[in-house]
Amino acid sequence: MDKVFNFGQDSVMNSPSNEDKARLASTLIAILDDWGVSNADKIILLALPAGTKPRAIQRYQQGTPLPDDSNVQERAGHLLGIADALRLAYPRNARGGELWLNRPCRHFNGRIPMAMMTEEGLTGITAVRMHIDCSYDWFIDEQTSKTCSPK
């Protein structure tokens, strides 16, 4: 059985090996490439350390694991969740996700989802994920209702 890694708020990471982390990094960079994201925007989306140069993305593409930073890992998890949801939403169109991410969206008052993610950081990333990934949105609603309900 293949290992499945869910990074982010909705799961617990079970100490993947360096090989698994390297595979995750190269997979995530490939997804961002498919979406047409520039290297500078990849740094922003992943919240890579200050001073990271756009050319450093090539290391992650070639299998260097992403930093062991909880913010980076949480964003990576959300971006993978968005990628999965887009694959489900556009099963017969490989470019469907890229097109959706880079066009104005009525749900976001005409804003472009990719711009929201790069401009608003984690808030924008989770907003996009909650819109495109209904199972994640339901999870968040369930968690919110548990913490907000009277005892």
Backbone hydrogen bonds, N-H to C=O, Kabsch-Sander energy under -0.5 kcal/mol:
donor,donor_aa,acceptor,acceptor_aa,energy
6,N,4,V,-0.5
7,F,5,F,-0.6
11,S,8,G,-1.2
15,S,13,M,-0.7
21,K,17,S,-2.4
22,A,18,N,-2.5
23,R,19,E,-2.2
24,L,20,D,-2.3
25,A,21,K,-2.3
26,S,22,A,-2.4
27,T,23,R,-2.3
28,L,24,L,-2.8
29,I,25,A,-2.4
30,A,26,S,-2.0
31,I,27,T,-2.2
32,L,28,L,-2.5
33,D,29,I,-2.3
34,D,30,A,-2.4
35,W,31,I,-1.6
36,G,33,D,-1.8
37,V,32,L,-2.5
42,K,38,S,-1.9
43,I,39,N,-1.8
44,I,40,A,-1.4
45,L,41,D,-3.1
46,L,42,K,-2.4
47,A,43,I,-0.7
47,A,44,I,-0.7
48,L,43,I,-2.0
52,T,49,P,-1.8
56,A,53,K,-2.1
57,I,54,P,-1.4
58,Q,55,R,-1.1
59,R,56,A,-1.2
60,Y,56,A,-0.9
61,Q,57,I,-2.1
62,Q,58,Q,-1.7
63,G,60,Y,-1.1
64,T,59,R,-2.5
69,D,67,P,-2.1
73,Q,69,D,-2.7
74,E,70,S,-2.5
75,R,71,N,-2.3
76,A,72,V,-2.5
77,G,73,Q,-2.3
78,H,74,E,-2.1
79,L,75,R,-2.8
80,L,76,A,-2.4
81,G,77,G,-2.1
82,I,78,H,-2.5
83,A,79,L,-2.3
84,D,80,L,-2.5
85,A,81,G,-2.3
86,L,82,I,-2.6
87,R,83,A,-2.1
88,L,84,D,-1.8
89,A,85,A,-2.4
90,Y,86,L,-2.2
93,N,90,Y,-1.1
96,G,93,N,-1.7
99,L,95,R,-2.6
100,W,96,G,-2.6
101,L,97,G,-2.6
102,N,98,E,-1.2
103,R,100,W,-1.1
105,C,111,R,-2.3
108,F,105,C,-0.9
109,N,106,R,-1.9
110,G,105,C,-2.2
111,R,105,C,-0.5
111,R,108,F,-1.5
114,M,101,L,-2.7
116,M,112,I,-2.3
117,M,113,P,-2.2
118,T,114,M,-2.2
119,E,115,A,-2.7
120,E,116,M,-2.6
121,G,117,M,-0.8
123,T,120,E,-1.1
125,I,121,G,-2.5
126,T,122,L,-2.7
127,A,123,T,-1.9
128,V,124,G,-2.3
129,R,125,I,-2.5
130,M,126,T,-2.8
131,H,127,A,-1.6
132,I,128,V,-2.5
133,D,129,R,-2.9
134,C,132,I,-0.7
137,D,133,D,-2.1
138,W,134,C,-2.5
139,F,135,S,-1.9
140,I,136,Y,-2.5
141,D,137,D,-2.5
142,E,138,W,-2.6
143,Q,139,F,-2.4
144,T,140,I,-2.6
145,S,141,D,-2.4
146,K,142,E,-1.7
147,T,143,Q,-1.6
148,C,144,T,-1.7
149,S,145,S,-1.3
